[in-house]
Amino acid sequence: MNKFPSPDSARTTLLGALALKQATTALPWYDAYWMRSYVAALTIIERVKPAMRADFVAAFDCLRTPANFESRKLDHVFDDNVMEMLRETIRKLPDSRLEHHEMERFGRLVVHDHDVFDQLQRTIVPLASELAGEAVEPSYNFLSLYRRLGVCQPHMDAPSAKWTLDLCVDQSDPWPIHVSQVVPWPDSNPFAGNDWHQRVKASKDLVFTSHSLKPGEAIWFSGSSQWHYRDSLAEVAADGFCNLLFFHFVPQGASRIVHPRDWPAFFGLPELAAVVTS
């Protein structure tokens, strides 16, 4: 058995790696890994099976957000008993559940898919479907424990967070989130340069709406199609904190294609494995 890839397979793998490298430069923000894979996948398809391009693009139509969608503030998602249960769950979290890998970039500890949060997310699927205007299913959730160095630079999420309910659980002071209008997926980045995040904030093409939340209030928005950010928490309070719980949803059935790792099998094109980054 030949243990080495064929020359054509090796060239395709190299092409995918180069396309990903170029996409990383063009799409530098946090959570842009999905869009990099998408752009690189188009490069692969155009080389090995160009007739598939239109079908590949159309397959993701369900993950695109209608242009007329607007973010919405929700005053009372859960009752007081549920909110206190959430706070008690946070207080009792063992150190072993706290993920530290985002402290340097975001100034936060995170907890993904806790059993309590999973159960709570399932109870709000009907509400999420109503707000989204389509049937949805849970994608994932995470608790974000921002501390005094907290900041969230401008970004758009991967489509696994097409729909997001951002719940304020507790905080020292109101900490605004700024959310743009819906924009088309950025196959290329119009905000070139090392200061791209400042260009996003200052862009005349983007209209940001600011939302300040009280504990128990939430924002409903489309994380994958709306730029969003929070400025430094230190600008609000020197020793501030903000505990946020994010519930992410995707259209019902979209979990089959939302992860790049599933694309080779779903599209019957093994060459797409060259663009899997996460």
KEKE-3310 file (N, C-alpha, C; in steps of 0.2 Angstrom, whole numbers, plus 5000, padded with zeros to 4 digits):
npx = (5004:5003:5010:5011:5004:4995:5002:4993:4984:4993:4996:4983:4981:4992:4987:4975:4981:4988:4978:4971:4981:4981:4968:4968:4976:4968:4956:4956:4950:4944:4936:4935:4938:4930:4925:4937:4939:4928:4931:4943:4939:4931:4941:4948:4937:4935:4946:4946:4933:4924:4911:4903:4903:4892:4882:4888:4889:4876:4871:4873:4864:4854:4861:4863:4859:4843:4843:4835:4835:4835:4844:4838:4833:4829:4819:4815:4819:4821:4813:4814:4818:4825:4836:4842:4846:4855:4865:4869:4874:4885:4893:4896:4904:4917:4935:4941:4932:4933:4939:4954:4960:4956:4959:4970:4967:4954:4951:4944:4936:4930:4916:4910:4895:4889:4880:4868:4866:4864:4852:4843:4844:4838:4825:4821:4820:4808:4805:4817:4815:4804:4809:4819:4812:4812:4812:4823:4838:4847:4864:4877:4882:4889:4897:4903:4915:4919:4933:4942:4950:4943:4938:4931:4935:4930:4921:4914:4904:4907:4895:4890:4885:4874:4862:4860:4857:4861:4864:4864:4870:4875:4884:4896:4894:4884:4889:4891:4886:4890:4882:4881:4872:4865:4876:4883:4891:4909:4918:4930:4941:4936:4942:4956:4973:4984:4977:4964:4953:4950:4946:4934:4926:4925:4920:4910:4901:4895:4882:4881:4872:4870:4869:4865:4864:4855:4856:4848:4842:4843:4851:4846:4853:4861:4875:4884:4882:4882:4893:4900:4905:4913:4920:4934:4932:4938:4936:4924:4923:4936:4939:4930:4917:4909:4897:4891:4880:4879:4868:4868:4861:4856:4848:4835:4841:4853:4865:4871:4880:4886:4899:4916:4923:4914:4911:4919:4913:4899:4898:4903:4917:4932:4943:4941:4945:4957:4955:4950:4950:4946)
npy = (4994:5011:5023:5036:5052:5055:5065:5074:5075:5080:5092:5098:5099:5107:5119:5121:5124:5136:5144:5145:5152:5164:5169:5170:5181:5191:5190:5193:5193:5187:5172:5170:5159:5150:5157:5158:5145:5143:5152:5147:5134:5136:5140:5127:5120:5126:5122:5108:5103:5112:5114:5111:5123:5133:5125:5122:5135:5139:5130:5135:5145:5145:5149:5162:5178:5187:5203:5213:5211:5216:5219:5215:5221:5212:5212:5204:5188:5177:5171:5178:5167:5158:5166:5168:5155:5153:5162:5156:5144:5149:5154:5142:5135:5124:5126:5118:5118:5130:5139:5145:5150:5161:5173:5181:5188:5192:5195:5186:5172:5156:5145:5131:5124:5119:5108:5113:5125:5120:5113:5124:5131:5123:5125:5137:5136:5138:5152:5157:5153:5160:5173:5172:5170:5158:5140:5134:5126:5121:5126:5129:5134:5146:5152:5168:5175:5190:5200:5214:5217:5215:5215:5216:5214:5221:5209:5196:5181:5164:5154:5145:5151:5158:5164:5173:5174:5185:5185:5195:5191:5195:5210:5223:5236:5244:5238:5242:5234:5235:5234:5231:5234:5221:5213:5207:5191:5193:5189:5195:5206:5223:5231:5234:5233:5235:5241:5237:5234:5246:5253:5246:5251:5264:5265:5272:5264:5256:5255:5256:5250:5254:5244:5244:5233:5227:5216:5201:5206:5205:5203:5200:5194:5193:5184:5180:5188:5201:5214:5216:5222:5226:5239:5242:5236:5242:5255:5258:5254:5253:5241:5232:5220:5207:5196:5186:5176:5166:5160:5150:5148:5138:5137:5124:5108:5113:5109:5099:5105:5115:5114:5115:5103:5093:5095:5088:5075:5078:5085:5076:5077:5073:5081:5093:5092:5098:5111:5111:5119:5119)
npz = (5000:4996:5006:5004:4999:4984:4970:4966:4976:4986:4981:4982:4995:4999:4992:4999:5012:5009:5005:5017:5024:5017:5019:5033:5035:5028:5035:5050:5063:5079:5080:5067:5060:5054:5043:5036:5033:5025:5014:5010:5006:4995:4986:4985:4979:4967:4960:4960:4958:4950:4946:4957:4964:4965:4971:4983:4989:4990:4999:5012:5013:5023:5034:5033:5037:5037:5029:5034:5048:5065:5080:5097:5112:5127:5141:5152:5153:5161:5176:5193:5202:5194:5189:5202:5204:5193:5198:5209:5204:5198:5208:5215:5206:5203:5203:5193:5182:5176:5162:5156:5145:5138:5145:5142:5130:5131:5144:5153:5161:5156:5154:5146:5140:5152:5162:5169:5162:5149:5151:5153:5142:5133:5137:5131:5118:5110:5112:5106:5093:5090:5091:5081:5070:5063:5064:5077:5084:5098:5099:5105:5122:5133:5148:5152:5161:5164:5170:5178:5167:5156:5139:5123:5107:5091:5081:5071:5074:5071:5061:5069:5079:5074:5079:5094:5111:5123:5139:5154:5169:5181:5187:5190:5185:5172:5156:5141:5125:5108:5093:5076:5061:5051:5040:5024:5023:5026:5014:5010:5019:5022:5030:5030:5037:5051:5061:5060:5069:5074:5063:5060:5070:5067:5054:5041:5035:5043:5056:5072:5086:5103:5118:5135:5148:5162:5176:5172:5160:5142:5126:5110:5095:5079:5079:5069:5058:5062:5066:5082:5098:5114:5123:5133:5149:5160:5157:5162:5175:5187:5195:5189:5185:5175:5172:5160:5151:5137:5125:5111:5095:5080:5064:5063:5060:5054:5060:5053:5044:5049:5055:5049:5049:5046:5032:5022:5021:5020:5008:5000:4996:4998:4998:5004:5017:5019:5022:5035:5051:5063)
capx = (5000:5007:5009:5012:4998:4997:5005:4987:4982:4997:4995:4977:4982:4996:4983:4971:4985:4990:4972:4970:4985:4979:4962:4969:4978:4962:4950:4960:4947:4942:4930:4934:4941:4925:4925:4943:4938:4924:4934:4948:4935:4929:4947:4948:4932:4936:4952:4945:4926:4921:4903:4900:4903:4885:4878:4891:4887:4869:4870:4874:4859:4850:4865:4864:4854:4840:4846:4831:4834:4838:4845:4833:4834:4824:4819:4814:4819:4819:4811:4820:4821:4830:4842:4846:4849:4861:4871:4872:4878:4892:4896:4898:4908:4924:4941:4942:4927:4935:4944:4958:4963:4954:4961:4975:4964:4947:4951:4938:4936:4924:4913:4906:4890:4887:4873:4863:4865:4861:4845:4840:4844:4832:4818:4820:4820:4802:4807:4822:4812:4800:4814:4823:4808:4813:4814:4830:4840:4853:4871:4881:4882:4895:4897:4909:4916:4924:4935:4943:4954:4938:4937:4929:4936:4925:4921:4908:4905:4906:4888:4887:4882:4870:4857:4863:4854:4867:4860:4868:4868:4877:4889:4897:4892:4882:4894:4887:4888:4888:4880:4880:4866:4867:4881:4885:4897:4914:4923:4936:4940:4937:4945:4963:4978:4985:4972:4957:4947:4948:4942:4927:4922:4924:4917:4904:4896:4892:4878:4881:4867:4873:4864:4867:4860:4854:4855:4841:4841:4847:4851:4845:4856:4864:4882:4888:4881:4882:4899:4899:4911:4913:4926:4937:4928:4941:4934:4918:4925:4943:4938:4923:4916:4902:4895:4887:4878:4878:4865:4869:4856:4856:4842:4834:4845:4859:4871:4874:4884:4889:4906:4920:4925:4909:4911:4921:4908:4893:4898:4906:4923:4937:4948:4939:4948:4963:4953:4948:4955:4943)
capy = (5000:5017:5027:5043:5055:5056:5072:5079:5076:5084:5099:5101:5100:5113:5124:5123:5128:5143:5148:5147:5157:5171:5170:5172:5188:5195:5189:5192:5193:5182:5168:5171:5153:5147:5161:5157:5138:5144:5155:5142:5128:5139:5139:5120:5118:5129:5118:5101:5102:5119:5113:5111:5129:5136:5121:5123:5142:5139:5125:5139:5150:5145:5152:5169:5182:5192:5210:5218:5209:5220:5216:5217:5220:5208:5215:5199:5182:5172:5174:5179:5161:5156:5171:5167:5149:5154:5165:5151:5139:5152:5154:5135:5132:5122:5129:5114:5120:5137:5139:5151:5151:5168:5178:5186:5191:5195:5196:5183:5165:5154:5138:5129:5119:5117:5104:5118:5130:5116:5112:5130:5133:5119:5128:5143:5135:5141:5159:5158:5152:5166:5179:5172:5170:5152:5135:5134:5121:5124:5125:5128:5140:5147:5157:5172:5179:5195:5203:5221:5218:5213:5218:5211:5218:5220:5203:5192:5175:5158:5153:5140:5156:5163:5167:5173:5177:5187:5187:5198:5188:5200:5214:5229:5242:5242:5238:5242:5230:5239:5229:5234:5231:5215:5214:5201:5188:5196:5185:5198:5211:5229:5235:5231:5236:5233:5244:5235:5234:5253:5254:5243:5255:5271:5264:5275:5259:5252:5258:5252:5252:5252:5242:5243:5228:5226:5209:5198:5208:5201:5205:5195:5197:5187:5185:5179:5193:5208:5216:5218:5223:5229:5242:5240:5236:5246:5262:5258:5253:5250:5234:5230:5213:5206:5189:5185:5169:5166:5154:5151:5143:5138:5134:5117:5104:5116:5107:5095:5108:5121:5113:5113:5096:5089:5096:5082:5069:5080:5087:5070:5079:5073:5087:5099:5091:5102:5117:5111:5122:5119)
capz = (5000:4995:5012:5003:4996:4977:4969:4965:4983:4990:4978:4984:5003:4999:4990:5005:5017:5006:5005:5024:5026:5015:5023:5040:5034:5026:5040:5056:5070:5084:5078:5059:5058:5050:5037:5033:5030:5019:5008:5007:5003:4988:4982:4983:4974:4960:4957:4959:4956:4949:4945:4963:4968:4966:4976:4990:4992:4992:5005:5018:5013:5029:5039:5032:5041:5033:5029:5038:5055:5070:5087:5101:5120:5131:5148:5157:5150:5166:5183:5199:5205:5189:5190:5208:5203:5189:5202:5214:5200:5196:5215:5216:5201:5205:5198:5187:5177:5173:5156:5157:5138:5135:5149:5139:5124:5133:5152:5155:5162:5152:5155:5140:5140:5159:5162:5171:5156:5144:5152:5153:5135:5129:5138:5128:5111:5107:5112:5102:5087:5089:5090:5075:5064:5060:5069:5078:5089:5102:5096:5111:5126:5137:5153:5151:5168:5163:5176:5177:5161:5151:5133:5117:5101:5086:5078:5070:5076:5067:5060:5075:5084:5070:5084:5101:5117:5127:5145:5159:5175:5186:5185:5194:5182:5166:5151:5134:5119:5102:5088:5070:5057:5047:5034:5021:5026:5023:5010:5011:5024:5019:5035:5030:5041:5058:5065:5057:5073:5075:5056:5060:5074:5064:5048:5040:5032:5049:5060:5078:5091:5109:5123:5141:5151:5169:5177:5170:5154:5137:5119:5105:5089:5075:5080:5063:5053:5065:5070:5089:5102:5120:5125:5139:5156:5165:5156:5166:5182:5188:5197:5187:5183:5171:5171:5154:5149:5130:5122:5104:5091:5073:5061:5064:5055:5051:5063:5048:5039:5052:5056:5043:5049:5043:5025:5017:5021:5018:5001:4996:4993:5003:4997:5009:5024:5019:5025:5042:5056:5070)
cpx = (5004:5005:5009:5006:5000:4999:4999:4985:4986:4997:4988:4978:4987:4991:4978:4975:4987:4984:4970:4974:4983:4973:4963:4972:4972:4956:4953:4956:4945:4936:4930:4937:4936:4925:4931:4942:4934:4927:4939:4945:4933:4935:4949:4943:4933:4942:4949:4938:4922:4913:4900:4899:4896:4882:4881:4889:4880:4867:4870:4869:4855:4854:4866:4858:4850:4842:4842:4831:4838:4839:4839:4834:4828:4824:4819:4814:4818:4817:4816:4822:4826:4836:4846:4849:4855:4867:4874:4876:4885:4896:4900:4903:4915:4929:4942:4938:4929:4940:4947:4961:4961:4956:4965:4971:4957:4947:4945:4940:4930:4922:4909:4901:4890:4880:4867:4861:4862:4854:4841:4839:4839:4825:4816:4820:4814:4803:4812:4820:4808:4804:4817:4819:4809:4814:4821:4831:4846:4859:4876:4880:4888:4894:4903:4909:4921:4926:4938:4947:4949:4938:4935:4930:4931:4926:4914:4909:4905:4898:4885:4884:4878:4865:4860:4859:4860:4864:4865:4865:4870:4883:4890:4894:4889:4888:4891:4890:4886:4888:4878:4874:4869:4871:4882:4891:4904:4919:4930:4935:4941:4940:4953:4968:4978:4980:4965:4952:4945:4944:4935:4923:4920:4921:4910:4898:4893:4888:4878:4876:4870:4867:4867:4862:4860:4854:4848:4839:4845:4847:4850:4848:4859:4872:4886:4887:4881:4889:4896:4905:4909:4920:4928:4933:4931:4939:4927:4919:4932:4943:4932:4923:4909:4902:4890:4886:4876:4874:4865:4864:4858:4850:4841:4837:4851:4865:4874:4880:4888:4896:4910:4922:4920:4908:4913:4916:4901:4892:4901:4913:4928:4942:4947:4942:4954:4961:4950:4953:4952:4937)
cpy = (5006:5022:5035:5046:5056:5063:5077:5080:5081:5091:5102:5103:5107:5119:5126:5126:5135:5147:5150:5152:5164:5173:5173:5179:5193:5195:5188:5191:5187:5178:5168:5164:5150:5150:5159:5150:5139:5147:5150:5136:5130:5138:5132:5118:5120:5125:5111:5099:5108:5119:5113:5118:5132:5132:5122:5130:5142:5134:5129:5145:5150:5148:5159:5172:5187:5199:5215:5216:5214:5217:5219:5216:5217:5210:5209:5192:5176:5175:5175:5173:5158:5160:5169:5160:5149:5157:5160:5146:5142:5152:5147:5132:5130:5125:5125:5115:5126:5136:5145:5153:5158:5174:5183:5191:5195:5197:5192:5175:5163:5147:5136:5123:5115:5113:5109:5122:5126:5115:5118:5132:5129:5122:5134:5143:5138:5149:5161:5158:5158:5172:5179:5172:5163:5147:5134:5128:5124:5122:5124:5134:5140:5153:5161:5176:5184:5198:5210:5222:5216:5218:5213:5215:5216:5213:5201:5185:5170:5157:5148:5145:5161:5167:5167:5177:5178:5189:5190:5195:5192:5204:5220:5235:5240:5243:5237:5237:5234:5234:5233:5231:5225:5217:5207:5198:5191:5191:5188:5204:5218:5234:5233:5236:5234:5236:5243:5236:5242:5256:5252:5248:5262:5271:5268:5270:5255:5257:5254:5255:5249:5250:5241:5238:5229:5219:5207:5200:5204:5205:5199:5198:5191:5188:5184:5184:5200:5209:5218:5218:5226:5233:5240:5241:5241:5254:5263:5258:5250:5243:5231:5222:5212:5199:5188:5178:5169:5160:5155:5146:5144:5136:5127:5113:5107:5113:5102:5098:5114:5121:5111:5106:5091:5090:5091:5077:5072:5082:5081:5072:5079:5078:5092:5098:5095:5109:5117:5114:5121:5114)
cpz = (5000:5001:5010:4998:4988:4976:4969:4972:4987:4987:4981:4992:5003:4997:4996:5010:5015:5007:5012:5026:5024:5018:5030:5040:5033:5031:5047:5063:5073:5080:5070:5056:5053:5043:5033:5029:5024:5013:5005:5004:4996:4983:4980:4978:4967:4957:4956:4957:4955:4949:4951:4967:4970:4972:4983:4993:4994:4998:5011:5018:5020:5035:5038:5035:5037:5034:5034:5046:5059:5076:5091:5108:5123:5138:5153:5154:5155:5172:5188:5201:5200:5189:5196:5207:5199:5193:5207:5210:5199:5203:5216:5211:5203:5200:5192:5181:5173:5168:5156:5150:5135:5140:5146:5134:5127:5140:5155:5156:5159:5155:5150:5142:5147:5159:5164:5165:5150:5145:5151:5146:5131:5131:5134:5120:5108:5107:5107:5094:5085:5087:5083:5069:5060:5066:5070:5083:5092:5098:5101:5116:5130:5142:5152:5158:5166:5170:5174:5170:5155:5145:5128:5111:5096:5082:5076:5071:5070:5066:5065:5080:5079:5074:5091:5106:5122:5134:5151:5166:5181:5184:5190:5192:5175:5161:5144:5129:5113:5097:5082:5066:5054:5041:5031:5024:5022:5020:5010:5016:5021:5024:5036:5035:5048:5063:5063:5062:5075:5068:5057:5064:5071:5057:5047:5037:5037:5054:5067:5083:5098:5114:5129:5145:5159:5170:5176:5163:5149:5131:5115:5098:5085:5075:5074:5058:5055:5068:5077:5093:5109:5121:5131:5145:5160:5163:5160:5173:5183:5190:5195:5185:5179:5170:5166:5153:5141:5128:5115:5100:5084:5070:5062:5058:5052:5054:5058:5044:5043:5054:5050:5043:5046:5035:5020:5016:5018:5011:4997:4993:4998:5004:5002:5016:5024:5022:5032:5047:5063:5070)
residu = (MET:ASN:LYS:PHE:PRO:SER:PRO:ASP:SER:ALA:ARG:THR:THR:LEU:LEU:GLY:ALA:LEU:ALA:LEU:LYS:GLN:ALA:THR:THR:ALA:LEU:PRO:TRP:TYR:ASP:ALA:TYR:TRP:MET:ARG:SER:TYR:VAL:ALA:ALA:LEU:THR:ILE:ILE:GLU:ARG:VAL:LYS:PRO:ALA:MET:ARG:ALA:ASP:PHE:VAL:ALA:ALA:PHE:ASP:CYS:LEU:ARG:THR:PRO:ALA:ASN:PHE:GLU:SER:ARG:LYS:LEU:ASP:HIS:VAL:PHE:ASP:ASP:ASN:VAL:MET:GLU:MET:LEU:ARG:GLU:THR:ILE:ARG:LYS:LEU:PRO:ASP:SER:ARG:LEU:GLU:HIS:HIS:GLU:MET:GLU:ARG:PHE:GLY:ARG:LEU:VAL:VAL:HIS:ASP:HIS:ASP:VAL:PHE:ASP:GLN:LEU:GLN:ARG:THR:ILE:VAL:PRO:LEU:ALA:SER:GLU:LEU:ALA:GLY:GLU:ALA:VAL:GLU:PRO:SER:TYR:ASN:PHE:LEU:SER:LEU:TYR:ARG:ARG:LEU:GLY:VAL:CYS:GLN:PRO:HIS:MET:ASP:ALA:PRO:SER:ALA:LYS:TRP:THR:LEU:ASP:LEU:CYS:VAL:ASP:GLN:SER:ASP:PRO:TRP:PRO:ILE:HIS:VAL:SER:GLN:VAL:VAL:PRO:TRP:PRO:ASP:SER:ASN:PRO:PHE:ALA:GLY:ASN:ASP:TRP:HIS:GLN:ARG:VAL:LYS:ALA:SER:LYS:ASP:LEU:VAL:PHE:THR:SER:HIS:SER:LEU:LYS:PRO:GLY:GLU:ALA:ILE:TRP:PHE:SER:GLY:SER:SER:GLN:TRP:HIS:TYR:ARG:ASP:SER:LEU:ALA:GLU:VAL:ALA:ALA:ASP:GLY:PHE:CYS:ASN:LEU:LEU:PHE:PHE:HIS:PHE:VAL:PRO:GLN:GLY:ALA:SER:ARG:ILE:VAL:HIS:PRO:ARG:ASP:TRP:PRO:ALA:PHE:PHE:GLY:LEU:PRO:GLU:LEU:ALA:ALA:VAL:VAL:THR:SER)
# end
